[in-house]
Each structure stands twice: as structure tokens, then as C-alpha cells.
Amino acid sequence: MKKLIVRSVGIVALLSYIVGCTDPSHIQTAEAKAASTQTPNPVAKADNINALIPAGWHILEPVLGEKAIAKGDLNKDGISDLAAVIEKDMVTDEASPRSILIAFGGKNNTYTLSIIAKNVVLRSDEGGVWGDPFESLTVDRGSVLVSDYGGSNWRWYNKYRFRYQDHDWFLIGSTRGSYFTGATTMDQSDEDDINYLTGQYIQRRTDDQGHLTTKKGNRGKQKLIRLKEFNSENL
């Protein structure tokens, strides 16, 4: 009887060991290991901001030697912060994805990563005949402003404004327009400008005769779109 009890206890212990070893919470998969090596350091010295960038990515240089970086106070603490466009290193024949990176400046000459968001900056092949559509990244009135421009005979442009509030990043404004270069200029473009904080909008249209009309209104306040969830196709 004692042998039977000992044998049963041994079997239970063996099963417990096997289950423990195969529990997903105890196993670091290859994907998890790869992800951990690509996670950027959340804090970096001002002279080494590359430490904030995920492995396999780099800061975009729209003009050789000029990086897409903008600085200014974004969280109202009196210290200059940083925004940058980062691009994945090319590994295929397709255009590389891009993201926007924002970091807050610290008192000890450091930057602390705030957010890395995709779906904001277009890829280099999404500008049509015009070419790379990325136009600019600026810090304007305490917010991050991303602008793009593209097309061919029909030109289009977009400006998206993001602000830090309530401990998160939100889309607070957008300007989107288009025009036919054979008959109009950008000043006569069809344009929609929206302030998402107030609901106010300005709509501009040009008819076939070149007559320009402007309409102002308020569509009411709506829930703000988080930068992490931003997608221009859903606006």
C-alpha cells in the first residue's frame, strides 16, 4: 500500500512539472525574445536620442543630412521636448513604414519616451507622381503638426495636429484639401479645416467657373481620437 501511495505521489509530481514547463507564462517564445530586443530604451541622454528608437529603425532624413526632428515644449513644463519621424530600415523592395516618435525633455538633459505611433506619416511611395509626400514635422503652439503633400495634376495636402492632454495624445485639428493644377491654385483648393476641440469647421469650395465659397459651422464636440488609434482613412 505504501508503495502505491509513493508511486501516485511521484506521478502527480511529474505531471505538475510537465504542466509547469509547458505553461505559456513560463516560456519566452522566439517572438517575445525578438520583441524584447526591439523595445527602445524609454530614457536617453540628449546627445544619444537614437537610444529611444526601436532596433531596425532610423530617423527619417527627407533631405540628406537634415533629420525630421522638431523641438518645443509639448507638456507645458517649461522644458523643450522632441518629436521625430522614424522609418524602418529597408529590407524589401517595398517602401518602409514610418512612425512618429515623441519624447519629453527632462531636467538632467535627458529625454523620456512618450509615444511611438504609426499611421500618421505616409510612406515614400504614397505621394503619387509628386514623389515622397512627407512635407514637414513641426512643433507649433504647443502641439505636433504633421504635413504631407502629393498627387499629379490633381494635388492634395493634409495637416494633422496632435496635442498632449489628460495624460495622452489626441488629434485636435486637421486641414485637408485638393485642387486641379490645370485650372486652380492651392489658394483656390477645396479644403476642410476642423477643430476637434470645439467642433468648429471651415469648408471652402471652388466651382467650375472659379468662384470661391466659404462655409463656417459647428458640427458639435465629439470624442477625440487618440494618436495611438489615428488613421486618416477613418476621419
N, C-alpha and C positions, 0 to 999 in steps of 0.2 A: 504493500500500500504506500509506504514511504517513497519507494522508487517511482511509483506512478505520479505522486504529488510533485516530486523533484523534476520529473520529466515534463510535466504540464507547465510548471513554472518556467522551465527553460524554453519551452516552445513560445510561451507568452512573451518572454523577454526578447527572443529572436524576432518575433513579429513586430514588437514595439520598435526594435532597432531598425528593421526594414522600412516600416512606415515613416519613422523619423527621418531616414535618409532620403526617402522619396517625396517627402513633403515639400511642395514648391517653395514654401517660405524658408527652407533651409538650403535651397540650391540657387546659386547665382548663375543664370544662364549666360550663354555667349553674348546674347543681345544685351543683357543687363551690364555685362562687363564692358562691352563696346560703348554703351551709353555713358557709363561712368567715366570713361576716358575722354569723352567728348564734352562733358559738362564743364563750362568755363568757371574759372575762379570768380566768386562773387565780389571780391575786393582786389584792387590793383593799384599800384603806385601810378601817379600821373604820367610818369615817364615810361610806363610799361602797360599801356591800355590793351595791348594785344592779349594780356592775361585774361581779359574779360570775354574774349572771342572764342567760340567753340572750336575744337580741333577740326581742321579741314576747311576753315572759313578764313576770309581776309576782309579788310576794309576796302570798299569799292573806291577806285580811282577813275572817275569819269574823264578826267584829263590827267595824263601821265604826270605823276609827281604831286597831284592835288587830291587829297583824300576827301571823301564825302563825310566830313565831320563838322558839327556845329556846336557852339558852346553858349551857355547863358543860364541864368537862374530859373529852374523849372519847378522847384518845390518851395519857393519863397522863403529860403533860409539864409539868403544873402551870400551864398557860395555858388560859384559857377558850376553848372552841370554839363553833361556831354551827351550828344546824340550822334549816331553814325549809321551809315548804310553798310551792311556786311553782305558778302557774296560767297557762295560756296565755291571751293576750288573746282575747276572744270575736270570732270572725269569721263565725260561722254561728249558726243557731238552736239548735244542739246545745250541750250542756254542755261546757265546756272541760276538756281533760285536765289532770291535776295531777301533780306530781313532788315528790320530796323532795330537797333540796339540803343538803349537809353540807360545812362548811369548817373547817379547822384554824386556830386563832389563832397569830400569830407574835409574836416579841419586839418588833418595831418597829411595834406597833399595826396589824397587817395580818391579813388572812385569806387562806388559800390553799385553793382549791377542792379538795375530796377526791373528791366523787361527786355526780352527779345521777342519780336512779333513778326510773323510772316504775313503775306497777302496785302502788304502795304506798297511795296516798291515793285514795279514791273520788271520783268526780265529784259535783257538786252535785245531780244528778238521780237518784242511785243509792241514796237513803235511803228510798224508798217514800213513804208518806203523811207520815211524820215530817219529810221535807224533807232539807236538806243533811246527810249523815251524818257529816261531819267533826266530831269531838269535841275532840281535843286533840293537841298535839305537845309532848313534854316531854323533858328530859334527866334520867334517873333512874338512879342508881347507875352512872354512867359509860357509860350506853348511851342510845340514842334510842328513845323509846316513842311509837308512833302509835296513837291510839284512834279508833274510829268507832262509831256507834250509829244504828239506824234501824228501819224496819218500821211496822206499824199496830197491829192487835190482837195480832198476833204480833210481838214486838220481838226484835231481835238486836243483838249487840255483839261487837266484835273488838279485841284489843290485840296489837300486834306489837312485839317488842323486838329491836333491832339493835345489834351491838357491833363495834368495830374491833379486829381481832386478826390477826396474821400478815400484816400489810400489806394487809388487805382488810376489807370489811364483810360481816357474816353475820347471818342470823336466828338468835337464840339462845333465843327464847321466844315463846309465843303463848297467848292466852286467848280462847276463842271460846264464846259462849253464846247462848241464845234462851229466851223464855218467853212464855206467853199471859197478857196483861194482865187478862183476864176472870176468871182463877182463881188466878194466882200473881204474885209479885213478882220482882224481879231476884235477891233473896236465895235464891229457890227455883228459879232458872233451871237448865236443862240446860246444863252447862258442861264444857268440856275445857281443861285447863291443861297445857301441855307445856314441859318444859325440854329443849331440843335438845342442850345441852352434856352432860347426864348421862343423858338418856333417860327420866328420871322423869316421871310424869304423874299428874294427879288428875282423876278423872271423877266428875261429880256429876249425879244424875238425880232427878227428881220424878215420882212416878206419878200416876194419875188421882185418887187419894184424898189427894194432897198429902203423901205420905210421901217424905222425902228420904233418899237413899242416896249414900254416897261411896265410891269405889273408888280405891285408890292402887296404882301398879305401876311397872315399868320396862320399856320396850319396846326397850332396848338403844341404844347410841350409833350414830348414823347420820351420813353425810356432811352437813355443814352446808350450808344453801342460801345462796348469795351474794346480797347485796342486789340486785346488777345483774340477777340471774335470778329474783328473787322474783315469785311470782304466787300470790295467796291461793287461787285455784281448784285449785292443784296440791298443797295441803297435805293 
